[in-house]
Amino acid sequence: MLVAAGLLVAFVLVVLLGRPGMRQCRWREDRSAGVDGTLWRCAACGASTPGARGRPPRRCLKGDTA
Ligand SMILES: [Zn+2]
């Protein structure tokens, strides 16, 4: 019975975390690509945007063509 409960919990977590728009963006700084400032790349959705160093974008830019 514990196994069934564990599977149910895991299934719920997968559904909740897998929903579009609920994924957390993971911004990574790429200083080699930026001429002025830095280039931020999202490891979750692959979006990239220029910005200031040490200050990652707050929202996901997936779908935007910057
Ligand atoms: Zn993203």
N, CA, C, O and the ligand as a Tripos MOL2 file, in Angstrom:
@<TRIPOS>MOLECULE
protein
  265   263    67     0     0
PROTEIN
NO_CHARGES

@<TRIPOS>ATOM
      1 N           0.8290   -1.2140    0.0000 N.3       1 MET1
      2 CA          0.0000    0.0000    0.0000 C.3       1 MET1
      3 C           0.8600    1.2590    0.0000 C.2       1 MET1
      4 O           0.4980    2.2720   -0.5990 O.2       1 MET1
      5 N           1.9860    1.1850    0.6690 N.am      2 LEU2
      6 CA          2.8760    2.3470    0.6860 C.3       2 LEU2
      7 C           3.4250    2.6280   -0.7110 C.2       2 LEU2
      8 O           3.6380    3.7800   -1.0870 O.2       2 LEU2
      9 N           3.6490    1.5620   -1.4710 N.am      3 VAL3
     10 CA          4.1720    1.7440   -2.8290 C.3       3 VAL3
     11 C           3.1530    2.4710   -3.6920 C.2       3 VAL3
     12 O           3.5080    3.3630   -4.4620 O.2       3 VAL3
     13 N           1.9080    2.0940   -3.5660 N.am      4 ALA4
     14 CA          0.8530    2.7410   -4.3420 C.3       4 ALA4
     15 C           0.7420    4.2110   -3.9690 C.2       4 ALA4
     16 O           0.5610    5.0620   -4.8400 O.2       4 ALA4
     17 N           0.8470    4.5070   -2.7080 N.am      5 ALA5
     18 CA          0.7720    5.8980   -2.2560 C.3       5 ALA5
     19 C           1.9460    6.6890   -2.8010 C.2       5 ALA5
     20 O           1.7890    7.8400   -3.2100 O.2       5 ALA5
     21 N           3.1160    6.0810   -2.8080 N.am      6 GLY6
     22 CA          4.2990    6.7610   -3.3380 C.3       6 GLY6
     23 C           4.1640    7.0450   -4.8160 C.2       6 GLY6
     24 O           4.5340    8.1230   -5.2820 O.2       6 GLY6
     25 N           3.6440    6.0960   -5.5490 N.am      7 LEU7
     26 CA          3.4450    6.2910   -6.9880 C.3       7 LEU7
     27 C           2.4350    7.3980   -7.2490 C.2       7 LEU7
     28 O           2.5960    8.1810   -8.1850 O.2       7 LEU7
     29 N           1.4140    7.4630   -6.4390 N.am      8 LEU8
     30 CA          0.3900    8.4970   -6.6060 C.3       8 LEU8
     31 C           1.0050    9.8760   -6.3720 C.2       8 LEU8
     32 O           0.7640   10.8080   -7.1390 O.2       8 LEU8
     33 N           1.7940    9.9970   -5.3130 N.am      9 VAL9
     34 CA          2.4470   11.2720   -5.0110 C.3       9 VAL9
     35 C           3.3870   11.6640   -6.1450 C.2       9 VAL9
     36 O           3.4130   12.8250   -6.5550 O.2       9 VAL9
     37 N           4.1520   10.7130   -6.6510 N.am     10 ALA10
     38 CA          5.0890   10.9930   -7.7390 C.3      10 ALA10
     39 C           4.3410   11.4410   -8.9890 C.2      10 ALA10
     40 O           4.7740   12.3590   -9.6860 O.2      10 ALA10
     41 N           3.2260   10.7930   -9.2630 N.am     11 PHE11
     42 CA          2.4240   11.1380  -10.4430 C.3      11 PHE11
     43 C           1.8970   12.5670  -10.3300 C.2      11 PHE11
     44 O           1.9290   13.3240  -11.3000 O.2      11 PHE11
     45 N           1.4170   12.9280   -9.1570 N.am     12 VAL12
     46 CA          0.8900   14.2810   -8.9410 C.3      12 VAL12
     47 C           2.0060   15.3090   -9.1170 C.2      12 VAL12
     48 O           1.7940   16.3620   -9.7180 O.2      12 VAL12
     49 N           3.1720   15.0090   -8.6050 N.am     13 LEU13
     50 CA          4.2980   15.9370   -8.7300 C.3      13 LEU13
     51 C           4.6860   16.1290  -10.1900 C.2      13 LEU13
     52 O           4.9620   17.2480  -10.6240 O.2      13 LEU13
     53 N           4.7060   15.0470  -10.9360 N.am     14 VAL14
     54 CA          5.0650   15.1310  -12.3640 C.3      14 VAL14
     55 C           4.0530   15.9840  -13.1170 C.2      14 VAL14
     56 O           4.4270   16.8000  -13.9600 O.2      14 VAL14
     57 N           2.7900   15.7970  -12.8160 N.am     15 VAL15
     58 CA          1.7340   16.5730  -13.4890 C.3      15 VAL15
     59 C           1.8680   18.0600  -13.1390 C.2      15 VAL15
     60 O           1.7830   18.9230  -14.0130 O.2      15 VAL15
     61 N           2.0760   18.3420  -11.8640 N.am     16 LEU16
     62 CA          2.1650   19.7410  -11.4330 C.3      16 LEU16
     63 C           3.4050   20.4170  -12.0030 C.2      16 LEU16
     64 O           3.3230   21.5470  -12.4840 O.2      16 LEU16
     65 N           4.5410   19.7490  -11.9580 N.am     17 LEU17
     66 CA          5.7890   20.3640  -12.4160 C.3      17 LEU17
     67 C           5.8950   20.3730  -13.9260 C.2      17 LEU17
     68 O           6.6810   21.1360  -14.4870 O.2      17 LEU17
     69 N           5.1230   19.5430  -14.5870 N.am     18 GLY18
     70 CA          5.2210   19.4400  -16.0380 C.3      18 GLY18
     71 C           4.3000   20.3850  -16.7770 C.2      18 GLY18
     72 O           4.3640   20.4800  -18.0030 O.2      18 GLY18
     73 N           3.4550   21.0790  -16.0600 N.am     19 ARG19
     74 CA          2.5270   21.9880  -16.7290 C.3      19 ARG19
     75 C           3.2750   23.1630  -17.3530 C.2      19 ARG19
     76 O           4.1880   23.7170  -16.7400 O.2      19 ARG19
     77 N           2.8930   23.5390  -18.5620 N.am     20 PRO20
     78 CA          3.5190   24.6870  -19.2140 C.3      20 PRO20
     79 C           3.2990   25.9510  -18.3930 C.2      20 PRO20
     80 O           2.2110   26.1950  -17.8710 O.2      20 PRO20
     81 N           4.3520   26.7410  -18.2940 N.am     21 GLY21
     82 CA          4.2340   27.9880  -17.5600 C.3      21 GLY21
     83 C           4.5680   27.8500  -16.0950 C.2      21 GLY21
     84 O           4.7470   28.8440  -15.3920 O.2      21 GLY21
     85 N           4.6520   26.6190  -15.6370 N.am     22 MET22
     86 CA          4.9610   26.4150  -14.2340 C.3      22 MET22
     87 C           6.4370   26.1190  -14.0210 C.2      22 MET22
     88 O           6.9360   26.1070  -12.8950 O.2      22 MET22
     89 N           7.1170   25.8820  -15.1280 N.am     23 ARG23
     90 CA          8.5320   25.5720  -14.9780 C.3      23 ARG23
     91 C           9.3290   26.7970  -14.5790 C.2      23 ARG23
     92 O           9.0800   27.9000  -15.0650 O.2      23 ARG23
     93 N          10.2630   26.6010  -13.7140 N.am     24 GLN24
     94 CA         11.0990   27.6930  -13.2620 C.3      24 GLN24
     95 C          12.2730   27.8660  -14.2070 C.2      24 GLN24
     96 O          12.9820   26.9130  -14.5300 O.2      24 GLN24
     97 N          12.4610   29.1010  -14.6420 N.am     25 CYS25
     98 CA         13.5860   29.3640  -15.5270 C.3      25 CYS25
     99 C          14.8870   29.3530  -14.7400 C.2      25 CYS25
    100 O          14.9660   29.8260  -13.6060 O.2      25 CYS25
    101 N          15.8880   28.8030  -15.3760 N.am     26 ARG26
    102 CA         17.2120   28.7960  -14.7420 C.3      26 ARG26
    103 C          18.1560   29.6250  -15.6220 C.2      26 ARG26
    104 O          18.6790   29.1370  -16.6240 O.2      26 ARG26
    105 N          18.3550   30.8360  -15.2430 N.am     27 TRP27
    106 CA         19.1870   31.7370  -16.0280 C.3      27 TRP27
    107 C          20.6550   31.5360  -15.7210 C.2      27 TRP27
    108 O          21.0650   31.4290  -14.5650 O.2      27 TRP27
    109 N          21.4260   31.4870  -16.7770 N.am     28 ARG28
    110 CA         22.8690   31.3340  -16.6030 C.3      28 ARG28
    111 C          23.5810   32.4400  -17.3640 C.2      28 ARG28
    112 O          23.2060   32.8020  -18.4790 O.2      28 ARG28
    113 N          24.5940   32.9510  -16.7420 N.am     29 GLU29
    114 CA         25.3100   34.0850  -17.2980 C.3      29 GLU29
    115 C          26.3640   33.6180  -18.3020 C.2      29 GLU29
    116 O          27.1520   32.7130  -18.0300 O.2      29 GLU29
    117 N          26.3530   34.2620  -19.4660 N.am     30 ASP30
    118 CA         27.3490   33.9540  -20.4840 C.3      30 ASP30
    119 C          28.1040   35.2390  -20.8230 C.2      30 ASP30
    120 O          27.6950   36.0110  -21.6910 O.2      30 ASP30
    121 N          29.1940   35.4430  -20.1270 N.am     31 ARG31
    122 CA         29.9240   36.7010  -20.2820 C.3      31 ARG31
    123 C          30.7610   36.7240  -21.5580 C.2      31 ARG31
    124 O          31.1960   37.7860  -22.0040 O.2      31 ARG31
    125 N          30.9820   35.5550  -22.1370 N.am     32 SER32
    126 CA         31.8380   35.5130  -23.3170 C.3      32 SER32
    127 C          31.1050   36.0460  -24.5470 C.2      32 SER32
    128 O          31.7410   36.4820  -25.5060 O.2      32 SER32
    129 N          29.7750   36.0120  -24.5260 N.am     33 ALA33
    130 CA         29.0080   36.4130  -25.7000 C.3      33 ALA33
    131 C          28.6100   37.8840  -25.6600 C.2      33 ALA33
    132 O          28.3090   38.4680  -26.7010 O.2      33 ALA33
    133 N          28.6030   38.4830  -24.4890 N.am     34 GLY34
    134 CA         28.1440   39.8550  -24.3780 C.3      34 GLY34
    135 C          29.2650   40.8520  -24.5940 C.2      34 GLY34
    136 O          30.3510   40.7250  -24.0270 O.2      34 GLY34
    137 N          28.9850   41.8500  -25.4250 N.am     35 VAL35
    138 CA         29.9590   42.9190  -25.6350 C.3      35 VAL35
    139 C          29.8670   43.9250  -24.4910 C.2      35 VAL35
    140 O          30.8640   44.3090  -23.8790 O.2      35 VAL35
    141 N          28.6300   44.3330  -24.2300 N.am     36 ASP36
    142 CA         28.3880   45.2520  -23.1230 C.3      36 ASP36
    143 C          27.4450   44.5700  -22.1370 C.2      36 ASP36
    144 O          26.3030   44.2550  -22.4730 O.2      36 ASP36
    145 N          27.9250   44.3500  -20.9360 N.am     37 GLY37
    146 CA         27.1140   43.6260  -19.9770 C.3      37 GLY37
    147 C          27.3140   42.1310  -20.1320 C.2      37 GLY37
    148 O          28.4480   41.6520  -20.1640 O.2      37 GLY37
    149 N          26.2220   41.3930  -20.2270 N.am     38 THR38
    150 CA         26.3320   39.9500  -20.3330 C.3      38 THR38
    151 C          25.1270   39.3790  -21.0650 C.2      38 THR38
    152 O          24.1350   40.0740  -21.2840 O.2      38 THR38
    153 N          25.2190   38.1250  -21.4370 N.am     39 LEU39
    154 CA         24.0900   37.4800  -22.1080 C.3      39 LEU39
    155 C          23.5370   36.3920  -21.1950 C.2      39 LEU39
    156 O          24.2650   35.5120  -20.7350 O.2      39 LEU39
    157 N          22.2420   36.4710  -20.9470 N.am     40 TRP40
    158 CA         21.6100   35.4930  -20.0750 C.3      40 TRP40
    159 C          20.9560   34.4000  -20.9050 C.2      40 TRP40
    160 O          20.2050   34.6760  -21.8410 O.2      40 TRP40
    161 N          21.2490   33.1650  -20.5510 N.am     41 ARG41
    162 CA         20.6250   32.0310  -21.2400 C.3      41 ARG41
    163 C          19.7910   31.2330  -20.2390 C.2      41 ARG41
    164 O          20.2180   30.9770  -19.1130 O.2      41 ARG41
    165 N          18.5980   30.8510  -20.6730 N.am     42 CYS42
    166 CA         17.7340   30.0480  -19.8170 C.3      42 CYS42
    167 C          18.0050   28.5730  -20.0910 C.2      42 CYS42
    168 O          17.8540   28.0910  -21.2140 O.2      42 CYS42
    169 N          18.4040   27.8810  -19.0510 N.am     43 ALA43
    170 CA         18.7220   26.4630  -19.2120 C.3      43 ALA43
    171 C          17.4530   25.6220  -19.3100 C.2      43 ALA43
    172 O          17.5040   24.4590  -19.7090 O.2      43 ALA43
    173 N          16.3190   26.2080  -18.9470 N.am     44 ALA44
    174 CA         15.0680   25.4520  -18.9500 C.3      44 ALA44
    175 C          14.4000   25.4780  -20.3240 C.2      44 ALA44
    176 O          13.9230   24.4490  -20.8030 O.2      44 ALA44
    177 N          14.3640   26.6590  -20.9620 N.am     45 CYS45
    178 CA         13.6350   26.7650  -22.2220 C.3      45 CYS45
    179 C          14.5370   27.1880  -23.3710 C.2      45 CYS45
    180 O          14.1090   27.1550  -24.5250 O.2      45 CYS45
    181 N          15.7710   27.5830  -23.0880 N.am     46 GLY46
    182 CA         16.7060   27.9030  -24.1580 C.3      46 GLY46
    183 C          16.6570   29.3420  -24.6180 C.2      46 GLY46
    184 O          17.3500   29.7050  -25.5680 O.2      46 GLY46
    185 N          15.8580   30.1720  -23.9710 N.am     47 ALA47
    186 CA         15.7800   31.5750  -24.3590 C.3      47 ALA47
    187 C          17.0590   32.2970  -23.9500 C.2      47 ALA47
    188 O          17.7410   31.8990  -23.0050 O.2      47 ALA47
    189 N          17.3710   33.3680  -24.6810 N.am     48 SER48
    190 CA         18.5480   34.1540  -24.3360 C.3      48 SER48
    191 C          18.2290   35.6270  -24.4990 C.2      48 SER48
    192 O          17.4610   36.0150  -25.3790 O.2      48 SER48
    193 N          18.8210   36.4380  -23.6500 N.am     49 THR49
    194 CA         18.5810   37.8680  -23.7040 C.3      49 THR49
    195 C          19.7650   38.6050  -23.0860 C.2      49 THR49
    196 O          20.3310   38.1370  -22.0980 O.2      49 THR49
    197 N          20.1450   39.7380  -23.6440 N.am     50 PRO50
    198 CA         21.2020   40.5230  -23.0390 C.3      50 PRO50
    199 C          20.6980   41.2120  -21.7820 C.2      50 PRO50
    200 O          19.5070   41.4980  -21.6590 O.2      50 PRO50
    201 N          21.5930   41.4750  -20.8600 N.am     51 GLY51
    202 CA         21.1770   42.1150  -19.6210 C.3      51 GLY51
    203 C          22.3700   42.5440  -18.8050 C.2      51 GLY51
    204 O          23.5140   42.5040  -19.2590 O.2      51 GLY51
    205 N          22.0740   42.9540  -17.5950 N.am     52 ALA52
    206 CA         23.1360   43.4130  -16.7090 C.3      52 ALA52
    207 C          23.7270   42.2290  -15.9550 C.2      52 ALA52
    208 O          23.0570   41.2250  -15.7110 O.2      52 ALA52
    209 N          24.9790   42.3680  -15.5980 N.am     53 ARG53
    210 CA         25.6520   41.2920  -14.8820 C.3      53 ARG53
    211 C          25.0800   41.1340  -13.4820 C.2      53 ARG53
    212 O          24.8030   42.1130  -12.7890 O.2      53 ARG53
    213 N          24.9100   39.8860  -13.0870 N.am     54 GLY54
    214 CA         24.4490   39.5970  -11.7360 C.3      54 GLY54
    215 C          22.9630   39.8240  -11.5380 C.2      54 GLY54
    216 O          22.4570   39.6640  -10.4280 O.2      54 GLY54
    217 N          22.2450   40.2000  -12.6120 N.am     55 ARG55
    218 CA         20.8090   40.4380  -12.4650 C.3      55 ARG55
    219 C          20.0480   39.7040  -13.5690 C.2      55 ARG55
    220 O          19.7860   40.2840  -14.6220 O.2      55 ARG55
    221 N          19.6990   38.4720  -13.3510 N.am     56 PRO56
    222 CA         18.9940   37.6680  -14.3560 C.3      56 PRO56
    223 C          17.5760   38.1700  -14.5630 C.2      56 PRO56
    224 O          16.9910   38.7640  -13.6570 O.2      56 PRO56
    225 N          17.0160   37.9380  -15.7490 N.am     57 PRO57
    226 CA         15.6230   38.3090  -16.0260 C.3      57 PRO57
    227 C          14.6780   37.6090  -15.0620 C.2      57 PRO57
    228 O          14.9660   36.5140  -14.5780 O.2      57 PRO57
    229 N          13.5700   38.2390  -14.7940 N.am     58 ARG58
    230 CA         12.6360   37.6730  -13.8180 C.3      58 ARG58
    231 C          11.6370   36.7310  -14.4590 C.2      58 ARG58
    232 O          11.0900   35.8450  -13.8010 O.2      58 ARG58
    233 N          11.4010   36.9270  -15.7520 N.am     59 ARG59
    234 CA         10.3790   36.0900  -16.3600 C.3      59 ARG59
    235 C          10.9910   35.2560  -17.4820 C.2      59 ARG59
    236 O          12.0930   35.5240  -17.9610 O.2      59 ARG59
    237 N          10.2380   34.2390  -17.8800 N.am     60 CYS60
    238 CA         10.7000   33.3930  -18.9520 C.3      60 CYS60
    239 C          10.4720   34.0950  -20.2880 C.2      60 CYS60
    240 O           9.4100   34.6790  -20.5090 O.2      60 CYS60
    241 N          11.4400   34.0430  -21.1600 N.am     61 LEU61
    242 CA         11.3460   34.7140  -22.4350 C.3      61 LEU61
    243 C          11.0840   33.7320  -23.5620 C.2      61 LEU61
    244 O          11.3070   34.0400  -24.7330 O.2      61 LEU61
    245 N          10.6220   32.5800  -23.2090 N.am     62 LYS62
    246 CA         10.3540   31.5750  -24.2250 C.3      62 LYS62
    247 C           9.2820   32.0760  -25.1870 C.2      62 LYS62
    248 O           8.2170   32.5190  -24.7580 O.2      62 LYS62
    249 N           9.5590   32.0060  -26.4700 N.am     63 GLY63
    250 CA          8.6080   32.4640  -27.4630 C.3      63 GLY63
    251 C           8.9400   33.8440  -27.9710 C.2      63 GLY63
    252 O           8.5330   34.2160  -29.0720 O.2      63 GLY63
    253 N           9.6830   34.6200  -27.1750 N.am     64 ASP64
    254 CA         10.0730   35.9480  -27.6220 C.3      64 ASP64
    255 C          11.2550   35.8500  -28.5790 C.2      64 ASP64
    256 O          12.1560   35.0340  -28.3830 O.2      64 ASP64
    257 N          11.2450   36.6720  -29.5950 N.am     65 THR65
    258 CA         12.3690   36.7050  -30.5260 C.3      65 THR65
    259 C          13.1310   37.9950  -30.3170 C.2      65 THR65
    260 O          12.8740   39.0030  -30.9750 O.2      65 THR65
    261 N          14.0420   37.9470  -29.4200 N.am     66 ALA66
    262 CA         14.8110   39.1470  -29.0950 C.3      66 ALA66
    263 C          15.9780   39.3090  -30.0790 C.2      66 ALA66
    264 O          16.7470   40.2640  -29.9740 O.2      66 ALA66
    265 ZN         12.9350   29.9700  -19.5980 Zn       67 ZN67
@<TRIPOS>BOND
     1     1     2 1
     2     2     3 1
     3     3     4 2
     4     3     5 am
     5     5     6 1
     6     6     7 1
     7     7     8 2
     8     7     9 am
     9     9    10 1
    10    10    11 1
    11    11    12 2
    12    11    13 am
    13    13    14 1
    14    14    15 1
    15    15    16 2
    16    15    17 am
    17    17    18 1
    18    18    19 1
    19    19    20 2
    20    19    21 am
    21    21    22 1
    22    22    23 1
    23    23    24 2
    24    23    25 am
    25    25    26 1
    26    26    27 1
    27    27    28 2
    28    27    29 am
    29    29    30 1
    30    30    31 1
    31    31    32 2
    32    31    33 am
    33    33    34 1
    34    34    35 1
    35    35    36 2
    36    35    37 am
    37    37    38 1
    38    38    39 1
    39    39    40 2
    40    39    41 am
    41    41    42 1
    42    42    43 1
    43    43    44 2
    44    43    45 am
    45    45    46 1
    46    46    47 1
    47    47    48 2
    48    47    49 am
    49    49    50 1
    50    50    51 1
    51    51    52 2
    52    51    53 am
    53    53    54 1
    54    54    55 1
    55    55    56 2
    56    55    57 am
    57    57    58 1
    58    58    59 1
    59    59    60 2
    60    59    61 am
    61    61    62 1
    62    62    63 1
    63    63    64 2
    64    63    65 am
    65    65    66 1
    66    66    67 1
    67    67    68 2
    68    67    69 am
    69    69    70 1
    70    70    71 1
    71    71    72 2
    72    71    73 am
    73    73    74 1
    74    74    75 1
    75    75    76 2
    76    75    77 am
    77    77    78 1
    78    78    79 1
    79    79    80 2
    80    79    81 am
    81    81    82 1
    82    82    83 1
    83    83    84 2
    84    83    85 am
    85    85    86 1
    86    86    87 1
    87    87    88 2
    88    87    89 am
    89    89    90 1
    90    90    91 1
    91    91    92 2
    92    91    93 am
    93    93    94 1
    94    94    95 1
    95    95    96 2
    96    95    97 am
    97    97    98 1
    98    98    99 1
    99    99   100 2
   100    99   101 am
   101   101   102 1
   102   102   103 1
   103   103   104 2
   104   103   105 am
   105   105   106 1
   106   106   107 1
   107   107   108 2
   108   107   109 am
   109   109   110 1
   110   110   111 1
   111   111   112 2
   112   111   113 am
   113   113   114 1
   114   114   115 1
   115   115   116 2
   116   115   117 am
   117   117   118 1
   118   118   119 1
   119   119   120 2
   120   119   121 am
   121   121   122 1
   122   122   123 1
   123   123   124 2
   124   123   125 am
   125   125   126 1
   126   126   127 1
   127   127   128 2
   128   127   129 am
   129   129   130 1
   130   130   131 1
   131   131   132 2
   132   131   133 am
   133   133   134 1
   134   134   135 1
   135   135   136 2
   136   135   137 am
   137   137   138 1
   138   138   139 1
   139   139   140 2
   140   139   141 am
   141   141   142 1
   142   142   143 1
   143   143   144 2
   144   143   145 am
   145   145   146 1
   146   146   147 1
   147   147   148 2
   148   147   149 am
   149   149   150 1
   150   150   151 1
   151   151   152 2
   152   151   153 am
   153   153   154 1
   154   154   155 1
   155   155   156 2
   156   155   157 am
   157   157   158 1
   158   158   159 1
   159   159   160 2
   160   159   161 am
   161   161   162 1
   162   162   163 1
   163   163   164 2
   164   163   165 am
   165   165   166 1
   166   166   167 1
   167   167   168 2
   168   167   169 am
   169   169   170 1
   170   170   171 1
   171   171   172 2
   172   171   173 am
   173   173   174 1
   174   174   175 1
   175   175   176 2
   176   175   177 am
   177   177   178 1
   178   178   179 1
   179   179   180 2
   180   179   181 am
   181   181   182 1
   182   182   183 1
   183   183   184 2
   184   183   185 am
   185   185   186 1
   186   186   187 1
   187   187   188 2
   188   187   189 am
   189   189   190 1
   190   190   191 1
   191   191   192 2
   192   191   193 am
   193   193   194 1
   194   194   195 1
   195   195   196 2
   196   195   197 am
   197   197   198 1
   198   198   199 1
   199   199   200 2
   200   199   201 am
   201   201   202 1
   202   202   203 1
   203   203   204 2
   204   203   205 am
   205   205   206 1
   206   206   207 1
   207   207   208 2
   208   207   209 am
   209   209   210 1
   210   210   211 1
   211   211   212 2
   212   211   213 am
   213   213   214 1
   214   214   215 1
   215   215   216 2
   216   215   217 am
   217   217   218 1
   218   218   219 1
   219   219   220 2
   220   219   221 am
   221   221   222 1
   222   222   223 1
   223   223   224 2
   224   223   225 am
   225   225   226 1
   226   226   227 1
   227   227   228 2
   228   227   229 am
   229   229   230 1
   230   230   231 1
   231   231   232 2
   232   231   233 am
   233   233   234 1
   234   234   235 1
   235   235   236 2
   236   235   237 am
   237   237   238 1
   238   238   239 1
   239   239   240 2
   240   239   241 am
   241   241   242 1
   242   242   243 1
   243   243   244 2
   244   243   245 am
   245   245   246 1
   246   246   247 1
   247   247   248 2
   248   247   249 am
   249   249   250 1
   250   250   251 1
   251   251   252 2
   252   251   253 am
   253   253   254 1
   254   254   255 1
   255   255   256 2
   256   255   257 am
   257   257   258 1
   258   258   259 1
   259   259   260 2
   260   259   261 am
   261   261   262 1
   262   262   263 1
   263   263   264 2
@<TRIPOS>SUBSTRUCTURE
     1 MET1         2 RESIDUE 1 A MET
     2 LEU2         6 RESIDUE 1 A LEU
     3 VAL3        10 RESIDUE 1 A VAL
     4 ALA4        14 RESIDUE 1 A ALA
     5 ALA5        18 RESIDUE 1 A ALA
     6 GLY6        22 RESIDUE 1 A GLY
     7 LEU7        26 RESIDUE 1 A LEU
     8 LEU8        30 RESIDUE 1 A LEU
     9 VAL9        34 RESIDUE 1 A VAL
    10 ALA10       38 RESIDUE 1 A ALA
    11 PHE11       42 RESIDUE 1 A PHE
    12 VAL12       46 RESIDUE 1 A VAL
    13 LEU13       50 RESIDUE 1 A LEU
    14 VAL14       54 RESIDUE 1 A VAL
    15 VAL15       58 RESIDUE 1 A VAL
    16 LEU16       62 RESIDUE 1 A LEU
    17 LEU17       66 RESIDUE 1 A LEU
    18 GLY18       70 RESIDUE 1 A GLY
    19 ARG19       74 RESIDUE 1 A ARG
    20 PRO20       78 RESIDUE 1 A PRO
    21 GLY21       82 RESIDUE 1 A GLY
    22 MET22       86 RESIDUE 1 A MET
    23 ARG23       90 RESIDUE 1 A ARG
    24 GLN24       94 RESIDUE 1 A GLN
    25 CYS25       98 RESIDUE 1 A CYS
    26 ARG26      102 RESIDUE 1 A ARG
    27 TRP27      106 RESIDUE 1 A TRP
    28 ARG28      110 RESIDUE 1 A ARG
    29 GLU29      114 RESIDUE 1 A GLU
    30 ASP30      118 RESIDUE 1 A ASP
    31 ARG31      122 RESIDUE 1 A ARG
    32 SER32      126 RESIDUE 1 A SER
    33 ALA33      130 RESIDUE 1 A ALA
    34 GLY34      134 RESIDUE 1 A GLY
    35 VAL35      138 RESIDUE 1 A VAL
    36 ASP36      142 RESIDUE 1 A ASP
    37 GLY37      146 RESIDUE 1 A GLY
    38 THR38      150 RESIDUE 1 A THR
    39 LEU39      154 RESIDUE 1 A LEU
    40 TRP40      158 RESIDUE 1 A TRP
    41 ARG41      162 RESIDUE 1 A ARG
    42 CYS42      166 RESIDUE 1 A CYS
    43 ALA43      170 RESIDUE 1 A ALA
    44 ALA44      174 RESIDUE 1 A ALA
    45 CYS45      178 RESIDUE 1 A CYS
    46 GLY46      182 RESIDUE 1 A GLY
    47 ALA47      186 RESIDUE 1 A ALA
    48 SER48      190 RESIDUE 1 A SER
    49 THR49      194 RESIDUE 1 A THR
    50 PRO50      198 RESIDUE 1 A PRO
    51 GLY51      202 RESIDUE 1 A GLY
    52 ALA52      206 RESIDUE 1 A ALA
    53 ARG53      210 RESIDUE 1 A ARG
    54 GLY54      214 RESIDUE 1 A GLY
    55 ARG55      218 RESIDUE 1 A ARG
    56 PRO56      222 RESIDUE 1 A PRO
    57 PRO57      226 RESIDUE 1 A PRO
    58 ARG58      230 RESIDUE 1 A ARG
    59 ARG59      234 RESIDUE 1 A ARG
    60 CYS60      238 RESIDUE 1 A CYS
    61 LEU61      242 RESIDUE 1 A LEU
    62 LYS62      246 RESIDUE 1 A LYS
    63 GLY63      250 RESIDUE 1 A GLY
    64 ASP64      254 RESIDUE 1 A ASP
    65 THR65      258 RESIDUE 1 A THR
    66 ALA66      262 RESIDUE 1 A ALA
    67 ZN67       265 GROUP 0 **** ****
